[in-house]
Amino acid sequence: MRVFVTGATGFVGSAVIQELLSAGHQVVGLARTDAAARALTAAGAQAHRGDLYDPASLRAGAAASDGVVHTAFNHDFLDRDFARFKENCETERHAIEALGSALAGSDRPLIVTSGIGVLPSGRTVTEEDGSPTGPNASPRVATEEAASSQAARGVRVSVLRLPPSVHGDGDHGFVPILIGIARQKGASVYIGDGGNVWPAVHRLDAARLYRLALEQGAAEARYHAVAEEGVPFRYIAEVIGRRLNLPVVSKTREEAAEHFGRFAHFAAIDNKASSERTRKATGWQPMQTGLIADVDRARYFEA
Ligand SMILES: NC(=O)c1ccc[n+]([C@@H]2O[C@H](COP(=O)([O-])OP(=O)(O)OC[C@H]3O[C@@H](n4cnc5c(N)ncnc54)[C@H](OP(=O)(O)O)[C@@H]3O)[C@@H](O)[C@H]2O)c1
């Protein structure tokens, strides 16, 4: 297949393109800079110049493909204390609309990337769960709302949900943020008994699921790239504390809000997630290291 991959230079997308290339697919990656185009060519893919803010470039990339994997997302809000998060989620909605418009009425699959973290806390969530609606829903539900709209107009679209920790070499997601906060504050903190859980997946396992879902024509509405259903947050705090030689401390929700700042919401995620349906439908079996063993390596703590 000739696959158009957005976010092809990112942490997840770069693993997806390697997975696709290794399986014999032709890969065209979205590149918004010369450096990204060079990186894609060096990786064995082709570069398609464009930007999430340029719908015509997304439509052209999708139109010239047999299928699309969308992993691009503007994460600049992480460096801006979450300012512009909502705006970036709306850009994501428009990007999915643009990709879908080039595929409507065809069998060519579109796989978009969402997060388990948008789903309700406190119970096991499955692929049957739609994304929440209403004023308390995360702005990130824009991804799944856009996917539903595209399905309604005849696009063969699936949502692939990633856990709050996709881990592995090059991780610059939530675990590195926790490590940074622990360094800055001199303590590795969990909330209450630290029993709230984060599901997790290794980026290479996630990449394999994107490929399987694509090759099977985005046959399921939702896929869960969940290797571990729920890792207690306290275990993550403990490995960070031990590696940084810092105290591991329990705090109340109020104290944690002060400690974690805008990240407190993520530290409190309690999202046990199943991938049973995904595994049955695709034959996907995670094979890589689990979250705690992966994080418990010097590499995660290089300054
Ligand atoms: N990593 C995780 O732990 C995790 C967990 C849950 C969900 N997710 C979701 O998974 C997806 C992939 O995440 P990731 O960790 O791979 O992100 P990432 O490493 O930050 O990569 C983001 C990708 O999007 C591209 N991008 C950003 N703004 C763009 C723009 N305006 N136009 C075109 N491309 C743009 C980047 O291109 P440049 O190389 O040019 O910057 C990069 O290729 C995202 O939807 C993310 O929210 C990730």
The ligand as a Tripos MOL2 file, in Angstrom:
@<TRIPOS>MOLECULE
LIG
   48    52     1     0     0
SMALL
NO_CHARGES

@<TRIPOS>ATOM
      1 N1          3.2900   10.0080   23.1200 N.am      1 LIG1
      2 C1          2.3130    9.6980   23.9660 C.2       1 LIG1
      3 O1          2.5840    9.2390   25.0930 O.2       1 LIG1
      4 C2          0.8610    9.8570   23.5630 C.ar      1 LIG1
      5 C3         -0.1350    9.4470   24.4370 C.ar      1 LIG1
      6 C4         -1.4660    9.5900   24.0660 C.ar      1 LIG1
      7 C5         -1.7880   10.1490   22.8360 C.ar      1 LIG1
      8 N2         -0.7780   10.5810   22.0170 N.ar      1 LIG1
      9 C6         -1.1580   11.1450   20.7060 C.3       1 LIG1
     10 O2         -0.4750   10.4060   19.7000 O.3       1 LIG1
     11 C7         -0.1920   11.2450   18.5910 C.3       1 LIG1
     12 C8          1.3070   11.2140   18.3110 C.3       1 LIG1
     13 O3          1.9960   11.7200   19.4490 O.3       1 LIG1
     14 P1          3.5730   11.8230   19.4790 P.3       1 LIG1
     15 O4          3.9970   11.5300   20.8650 O.co2     1 LIG1
     16 O5          4.1860   11.0740   18.3600 O.co2     1 LIG1
     17 O6          3.7710   13.3860   19.2040 O.3       1 LIG1
     18 P2          5.1060   14.1740   18.8090 P.3       1 LIG1
     19 O7          6.3210   13.3600   19.0410 O.co2     1 LIG1
     20 O8          4.9880   15.5180   19.4470 O.co2     1 LIG1
     21 O9          4.9730   14.3380   17.2310 O.3       1 LIG1
     22 C9          4.0380   15.2190   16.6920 C.3       1 LIG1
     23 C10         4.1320   15.1410   15.1790 C.3       1 LIG1
     24 O10         3.1760   16.0760   14.6570 O.3       1 LIG1
     25 C11         3.8580   16.9350   13.7550 C.3       1 LIG1
     26 N3          3.2620   18.2670   13.7760 N.ar      1 LIG1
     27 C12         3.0840   19.1040   14.8340 C.ar      1 LIG1
     28 N4          2.5270   20.2450   14.4290 N.ar      1 LIG1
     29 C13         2.3710   20.1390   13.0860 C.ar      1 LIG1
     30 C14         1.8800   20.9980   12.0830 C.ar      1 LIG1
     31 N5          1.4220   22.2200   12.3770 N.pl3     1 LIG1
     32 N6          1.8440   20.5410   10.8100 N.ar      1 LIG1
     33 C15         2.3050   19.3090   10.4860 C.ar      1 LIG1
     34 N7          2.8030   18.4550   11.3910 N.ar      1 LIG1
     35 C16         2.8340   18.8760   12.6720 C.ar      1 LIG1
     36 C17         5.2940   16.9890   14.2460 C.3       1 LIG1
     37 O11         6.1110   17.4380   13.1740 O.3       1 LIG1
     38 P3          7.5620   18.1070   13.4260 P.3       1 LIG1
     39 O12         8.5380   16.9620   13.4640 O.co2     1 LIG1
     40 O13         7.7420   18.9820   12.2480 O.co2     1 LIG1
     41 O14         7.4900   18.8510   14.7360 O.co2     1 LIG1
     42 C18         5.4980   15.5340   14.6110 C.3       1 LIG1
     43 O15         5.7630   14.7830   13.4590 O.3       1 LIG1
     44 C19        -0.7380   12.6190   18.9720 C.3       1 LIG1
     45 O16        -2.0690   12.7270   18.5290 O.3       1 LIG1
     46 C20        -0.7110   12.5670   20.4910 C.3       1 LIG1
     47 O17        -1.5450   13.5170   21.1030 O.3       1 LIG1
     48 C21         0.5280   10.4290   22.3310 C.ar      1 LIG1
@<TRIPOS>BOND
     1     1     2 1
     2     2     3 2
     3     2     4 1
     4     4     5 ar
     5     4    48 ar
     6     5     6 ar
     7     6     7 ar
     8     7     8 ar
     9     8     9 1
    10     8    48 ar
    11     9    10 1
    12     9    46 1
    13    10    11 1
    14    11    12 1
    15    11    44 1
    16    12    13 1
    17    13    14 1
    18    14    15 2
    19    14    16 1
    20    14    17 1
    21    17    18 1
    22    18    19 2
    23    18    20 1
    24    18    21 1
    25    21    22 1
    26    22    23 1
    27    23    24 1
    28    23    42 1
    29    24    25 1
    30    25    26 1
    31    25    36 1
    32    26    27 ar
    33    26    35 ar
    34    27    28 ar
    35    28    29 ar
    36    29    30 ar
    37    29    35 ar
    38    30    31 1
    39    30    32 ar
    40    32    33 ar
    41    33    34 ar
    42    34    35 ar
    43    36    37 1
    44    36    42 1
    45    37    38 1
    46    38    39 2
    47    38    40 1
    48    38    41 1
    49    42    43 1
    50    44    45 1
    51    44    46 1
    52    46    47 1
@<TRIPOS>SUBSTRUCTURE
     1 LIG1         1 GROUP 0 **** ****
